[in-house]
């Protein structure tokens, strides 16, 4: 990677935790996902990261909900890289593999280590929620093997520098095929603190094989981390899953507002947003010439 490379801008369109009481723009129905995806792609997003929901907003891990949302998105945009979340608490691993097997997204997020996962309120002097996010080596390896079998590229989500080091045994076992896609997730209580210095540290820990890396900044510090990633040569992810606010504190009206700001920041540092085709080439996807609609139609048939 270098500063001359185009920037892959990803939109995390909804997440599984945020709701409309917190942000009215969170999409629930397939049609709403499609409208948000259209706004994001129009503003420069090359990839859409999907957590499925039922039409009432309940998080879903059912094949049909992923299918309906993905179909609606692909009907609304010319082309985009589809990235499915696989992280969950209390959902059997096989169920998460089922929707990968049925629908074959181009990319699947792969969490790279177990951790305390929490949100802490300084005002309350207490945790808003807290849990243990299980991502053992057994879980990681099973997901890695499933993705390899299905031709899905893993996006390695690393919440701390030790998670980056967890790539080492997978490479030694020859379970991964470079270029790797590594995302440094920062701002979750239980993970690494969100700072430019820590982002530089994490990016330097990535194994010395061909790779792309980027930042996923949680909450309002997202914009400082986006700026750091862009000047360090990385890619960026923004969206209503991660943060509701623009840099001036104004609430985003849609994912499109957040992607537009990320695109502007990309251009302000002298870099260019990647087209979908450029993003596929950078990420080493199986067939850069195939549109996601063609691939999805074959998987869903």
Number of C-alpha atoms within 10 A of each C-alpha: 15 11 15 10 16 20 31 28 28 27 29 26 27 26 20 18 11 17 18 11 8 9 17 14 20 25 27 20 19 22 18 17 24 22 19 24 29 21 21 29 26 15 21 25 32 25 27 26 24 24 23 31 23 18 16 9 18 13 17 16 22 15 17 15 20 23 18 16 24 26 18 19 25 21 14 18 17 14 20 25 22 22 25 25 21 20 19 16 11 8 12 10 15 12 14 19 17 15 20 25 18 17 22 24 23 25 24 24 23 25 26 26 22 16 18 13 17 17 15 16 11 9 6 8 8 11 12 11 10 14 12 12 18 19 18 14 15 9 16 20 17 15 23 21 14 17 25 15 10 16 16 22 27 23 22 25 23 26 27 22 19 15 22 23 17 18 19 14 13 16 14 9 8 9 14 19 15 13 17 22 20 26 27 26 24 25 21 19 18 19 19 19 16 22 17 16 11 17 24 15 12 25 22 12 13 21 15 7 11 14 17 24 24 27 27 26 26 23 18 17 16 26 22 14 25 24 19 19 24 23 16 17 20 26 26 30 26 32 30 27 22 22 22 26 21 17 14 7 9 9 16 19 16 22 30 26 21 27 26 19 17 28 22 17 18 24 14 12 12 12 19 19 23 22 20 24 18 17 21 23 16 21 21 19 19 13 13 16 11 13 17 21 20 11 15 20 11 11 14 11 7
